[in-house]
């Protein structure tokens, strides 16, 4: 009897093992086979691409600023400056005219908070320095230009005693090419805008000075260093900008980690070997007489603090390569060449747009987003009207979203094409695609937000192309491989807000959306329009007009002047 029981137990165990094995095999079988990587003699090796990018960490700007930092440190250490007699340095690093640094010491340890007093409601800028100290370094940002600013400083002792001090900081007038811009706010419902204690609307341009405005449209921060396209707040509270050697040079090839005071922490210098212009009518010879760039459109910070950048590889194919740059060495440590991942026909037979310099801009990748939940990457291809997600480590495709018919994709790619629900608009020349934080607890769904220019390049909707542009939010079900549109704003504005290039949308923390209609075709690019909406109701409407050549607003972001993870030290 015992033998029979044991035999029965073994049979049952065998069935369980077989069942589990079968499930594993079934799950594996359900995963589509990846397309083979493209091989072609025209493609550059990873080593060659790394050589062409030629990135490195340099200390040129840090070295130039070292004496300034040392002088400020000596001022603080001298003990000559107290709460009643502070040392105030306006624009301490020479590139941020609406910033200052206040230094002083106190006999007792106190906690400090301070406010740059605004001219109207909801325009004051407040910051708190964490912890108690006897030595105080106050980064002050958000001053008005050409104005005697009032800054109120609150000192709180450990016993609760509060002392208030007031200082006044006189600033100079705006830089000439900023003063020439016409900024007008036609709506500002400050009770419904998402402003926080020190948030501004940052306007990152295709060239010239980046700047930030308050709810009244007053400029409260800008950098004297011309910047192009790139702006991100990093995990340490610093920002990353794409600068030139100086404002007179023609190549944007320095990635600068800095802060709103203008202090430089890292400088990534990139070779100009891969430079190209955004002007599709330019010849190679003409590039020497106009601005060019080596990083096109986007840079993000990875969880390991390295930077991921959209670049060209140095071949005749441009804006189709992604590189990871080490924050420790400045060197390229990983390369993703999209010519190896997407169908060969896309780049070999591309004719949707042409350039007189002979280069082929078949992909025009303009956005990067890293999804920490599955270590994947979302990119946006303007010239294929395509948004796609792929595993970052392997480059394996997770999904593809575009107006390209499933039957027009090679068979190996078809399992990865998302099926669009009825009423879901396809994109045309879209920008700034990224995933939102999870809100429904469903691990299989992702919310995708992007700016749809609605400008059909290759696979967009030619029936609607050119009639409007809009911000669109979708839900992607990665298990069922479906996509459904669940929100959009911009179509109701019609051709007045159509932009055939640039733009972005940002979902704010409480659910509002900030939308940048960056290049208004109706104004031939001399105007940009930034709108914040609650649902579909505008609560902030900023018009930027009289824009000089290419100085339009590439992206707009609502960001704090003092990120919670930012601390300024003179060390």
C-alpha positions, -999 to +999 in steps of 0.1 A: +000+000+000+029+023+008+044+015-025+013+025-044+010+058-024+046+066-031+041+058-068+010+080-069+029+108-053+056+105-079+031+106-107+015+137-093+048+154-089+057+145-125+024+161-137+032+193-118+067+195-133+053+189-168+026+215-162+051+241-150+075+233-179+046+236-203+036+270-188+072+283-191+074+271-227+041+286-235+051+320-220+084+319-239+065+309-271+041+339-266+070+363-267+075+374-303+109+367-319+130+398-323+139+410-358+175+402-368+199+431-363+206+449-395+240+443-411+254+466-438+288+477-449+276+513-447+271+512-410+299+524-387+313+503-359+307+511-323+344+520-319+342+544-349+311+561-335+327+565-301+358+580-318+336+604-339+317+616-308+350+622-290+334+633-257+355+640-226+352+657-193+372+690-192+376+715-164+380+747-184+350+766-170+355+752-135+390+764-135+379+798-146+354+800-117+378+786-091+391+820-079+355+833-076+345+804-054+376+807-033+371+845-028+335+839-017+347+812+007+372+836+022+346+863+026+324+839+046+353+826+067+365+861+075+337+866+101+332+902+089+297+896+077+267+892+100+229+891+098+229+929+101+257+933+076+256+906+049+279+902+020+258+901-012+273+892-045+250+899-075+255+875-104+285+859-086+296+837-116+289+863-142+264+844-163+231+846-143+222+883-139+191+877-119+208+857-092+228+866-061+246+850-032+243+863+004+269+853+030+269+859+067+275+842+101+255+842+133+265+836+169+239+810+175+229+782+151+197+792+132+176+778+104+172+802+074+143+808+050+140+837+026+117+852+001+123+874-030+092+895-027+070+894-059+052+924-074+018+907-074+001+877-058+017+843-064+050+857-078+072+857-046+100+831-046+106+813-013+134+789-003+144+772+030+179+760+039+176+727+058+192+724+092+207+747+118+240+764+112+262+794+123+276+798+088+251+808+060+253+807+022+221+818+006+216+812-032+191+839-043+173+834-076+142+849-090+151+886-090+134+911-112+155+928-139+161+966-136+146+967-102+155+972-065+144+938-052+133+932-017+145+900+000+131+891+034+152+867+054+138+847+084+162+833+110+148+808+134+168+797+165+165+763+181+144+778+209+119+791+184+130+827+184+125+843+150+144+873+137+136+889+103+161+908+082+156+926+049+181+933+022+177+951-011+193+940-044+194+963-074+197+946-107+205+958-142+181+959-172+175+928-192+200+918-219+191+936-251+179+906-271+156+895-243+142+930-238+133+930-275+110+900-270+073+908-266+059+888-237+022+890-230+000+870-206-036+870-218-048+847-190-034+838-156-058+822-132-033+819-104-058+799-082-058+771-107-022+773-120+003+750-104+031+772-091+044+760-058+067+782-036+092+789-063+082+774-096+087+793-129+079+785-165+113+778-182+115+787-219+143+767-235+150+780-270+166+767-302+193+793-297+202+824-277+194+829-240+172+805-221+150+822-195+121+817-170+090+837-163+066+840-135+028+839-136+028+875-148+052+868-177+080+887-160+115+873-166+129+861-133+159+841-144+181+838-175+215+827-185+239+849-205+253+818-221+235+809-253+219+775-251+203+752-276+175+726-270+190+708-240+177+715-205+171+690-178+170+691-140+193+664-126+188+642-096+212+664-075+192+696-083+216+709-109+206+715-145+222+704-178+224+729-207+240+727-242+263+757-247+289+770-271+325+779-263+312+814-262+282+832-278+302+841-309+311+806-318+290+786-342+291+751-327+270+739-297+293+712-284+296+717-246+272+700-222+273+720-190+262+708-156+254+740-137+229+756-114+207+787-116+236+808-101+257+799-131+283+778-112+297+750-133+301+715-118+308+694-149+317+702-185+314+676-212+332+686-243+322+669-275+341+668-308+325+688-337+331+659-361+295+650-360+281+685-361+252+694-384+226+721-388+189+721-385+186+740-417+178+714-444+186+740-471+222+744-459+251+730-479+281+715-461+301+746-469+274+769-456+275+751-422+306+771-414+286+803-415+257+792-393+251+776-359+255+738-358+251+713-330+264+679-320+235+668-298+202+671-315+172+676-293+175+656-260+196+645-231+184+626-200+200+613-168+200+576-163+197+560-128+235+555-127+238+593-133+253+588-168+238+609-196+219+596-226+220+618-256+206+619-292+234+623-316+246+617-352+272+590-357+295+608-382+282+591-413+259+606-440+230+595-418+221+620-391+201+622-358+197+584-356+221+574-328+219+573-290+250+574-268+255+569-231+281+593-217+298+585-184+295+612-157+328+601-143+350+602-174+329+620-200+335+591-224+309+573-245+303+539-229+273+526-249+260+532-285+226+524-299+225+528-337+189+528-347+199+518-383+207+484-368+174+481-350+147+494-374+141+480-410+170+487-434+145+501-460+136+529-437+171+545-440+182+531-473+151+542-492+142+573-473+128+601-495+102+619-473+126+649-467+158+659-483+188+680-474+210+700-498+241+690-478+235+654-489+229+640-454+200+617-447+178+626-418+156+595-419+148+591-382+152+625-366+150+612-330+139+641-308+131+625-274+144+601-249+127+587-218+140+559-196+114+537-179+129+525-146+102+498-142+115+476-170+148+493-179+135+503-213+138+534-235+111+554-253+121+574-283+103+597-308+111+597-345+099+629-362+106+617-397+090+583-394+061+597-373+070+569-349+071+564-311+087+532-300+098+515-268+128+491-266+148+473-240+178+496-232+204+468-226+196+447-257+178+471-280+150+446-283+118+462-295+088+463-271+063+482-291+059+505-321+033+532-326+028+550-359+003+554-387+023+529-408+000+500-417+009+467-401+011+451-435+038+477-446+061+466-418+084+436-425+069+405-410+094+403-381+083+437-369+045+432-371+040+416-337+053+447-320+029+472-337+003+486-313-033+483-323-050+517-319-085+519-304-112+537-323-108+575-320-071+574-314-052+598-335-019+589-351+010+613-347+027+634-373+062+648-367+057+645-329+080+656-302+087+652-265+073+617-260+076+603-224+058+580-200+038+593-170+040+579-134+017+550-128-018+561-116-039+529-119-018+503-103-019+482-134+016+470-143+006+463-179-005+498-187+016+529-194+004+565-200+022+581-229+023+619-233+036+637-263+033+668-284+018+660-318+028+685-344+003+668-367+028+674-396+028+642-417+064+634-428+063+597-437+034+579-418+013+607-404-023+616-413-021+637-445-058+645-443-054+665-411-017+675-414-012+712-411-046+720-396-037+719-359-012+707-334-020+692-300-007+676-268-020+641-266-021+615-238-025+578-245-028+546-225-007+518-238-016+482-227+017+464-231+001+430-224-026+433-251-005+455-273-031+482-277-031+520-275-060+543-267-061+581-267-077+595-235-069+633-235-059+659-260-057+697-262-049+719-292-071+708-320-097+735-309-071+762-315-068+753-352-042+766-376-033+796-355-014+772-332-002+747-358+036+741-355+053+720-381+084+718-358+093+717-321+070+718-291+063+698-260+038+690-233+044+685-196+020+670-171+022+689-139+021+673-104-016+680-098-028+670-132-026+702-152-008+702-186+017+728-198+019+729-236+045+747-257+034+756-293+069+764-301+071+774-338+039+791-349+037+787-386+011+814-388+038+838-376+066+822-396+084+812-364+085+847-349+060+837-322+056+809-296+026+802-274+027+785-240-006+774-224-014+757-191-047+738-191-067+722-163-085+695-182-094+714-213-097+748-197-068+773-201-056+788-168-024+804-182-017+818-217+017+832-225+025+847-259+061+852-269+065+874-300+091+894-319+114+863-318+147+867-337+158+840-361+156+805-346+151+819-311+117+803-307+108+782-277+118+747-283+104+734-250+086+749-220+088+734-185+073+743-151+101+738-127+113+750-093+141+775-090+151+756-059+147+719-064+142+700-031+175+681-037+196+712-044+221+726-020+247+752-027+281+749-009+313+769-013+334+737-009 
